[in-house]
Amino acid sequence: MQQDETEWSRFDALTDADLDTTAASDTDDPQTDAAFWKDATVVMPENIIAIDLDLLEWFKAQAPDYETQINTILREYVEANANS
């Protein structure tokens, strides 16, 4: 059995109580406590766009590289209308 399969089977075997205990222990880390996040700055990528959910679902159903397909369609549209 491969390492990743073993790890997933260990994860799948955890109960909700196990997960709660693990999550609670994560808050003891001084790097992730409230003081650490108080002055944190959220940086959003500049290349995020909003796409209607029905459109996104349609593209996702077409192929796994749906993001590339969307980009190609938009580029073709821009190039076709560049001199308008």
Summary of the structure (lengths in Angstrom):
residues: 84
radius of gyration: 21.9
end to end distance: 59.5
largest distance: 61.8
contacts: 124
relative contact order: 0.05
helix: 64%
strand: 0%
